[in-house]
């Protein structure tokens, strides 16, 4: 392209308004080792471009070219141009080059066999929970977590945000890796709250079956389901409650931290305090994520309409209330 050849390239930083557009064009842009720049436009001003006017074939070619080339890649957007400049790569015959090739191949194998990885993590979780609590209970708990995660997958698809299938980690739940970030705190709130909605629906069904059949297994699964959602709905990152009402920032995080400590270390049904390595690891991960979450510290990202704020806050409060009441109810049924 020669139209803008005499203009200067200006670097695009992650806090630039152009960065959100760039992530939509290239979902893994933040993970590429090179740098991005723009010319013909100010990086600190809104792009002012209509996403639906872009040529989908051009975008597809851009992504394919970025995946295989080590040369600069330029794409024309209206009256501006974006450029990807690969970082200088060391000699591929050295130790670093061989390690890089090894991890590239290993990552490719994992991606190719991601379904195998997902099912393997499910089986490992069932095995761990089964050995610890009994096989039927372990299977029920993993099914409950899977339904919860399917709510997040459903929300991701509705918002057009690609994500991986859930990977299960014994005694820590499961996680989904997003391939690009939500565009606003409202989108993140929608994704965050749909997991608890799906999970609580499954928990309530388990409770109803347990009450109707007097089956202790369904009651036990329901009790753990309610407890997990009480914890997961605490308004602190990276929990779903923090994703749902993260736009309140410190106004939510302060009571969220207190709530996490209470849920993890104190059982109101037994009036006992507990302390174990897993809970300490969870607390450490929460504090680490809270400090290193750039989006929720970005005033532009969390500035959403007032109606959306109170809508998601109300849904979150209702879900947390149902979880607390449900946990207390199942506890009283056990006592009776």
Secondary structure, DSSP 8 states (H G I E B T S, - for coil): --TTTTS--EE--TTSHHHHHHHHHSTTGGGSSSEEEEESS-TTS-----GGGS-HHHHHHHHHHHHH--S-EEEEETTEEEEEE------TTSHHHHHHHHHHHHHHHHHHTHHHHHHHHHHHHHHHHHHHH-HHHHHHHHHHHHHHHHHHHHHHHHTT--B---EEETTTEEE--BSS--SSHHHHHHHHHHHHHHHHHHHHHHHHHHHHHT-HHHHHHHHHHHHHHHHHTSSSTTSHHHHHSGGGTHHHHHHHHHHHHHHHHEETTTTEE---HHHHHHHHHHHHHHHT-SGGG-HHHH---HHHHHHHHHHHHHHHHHHHHHHHHHHHHHH-
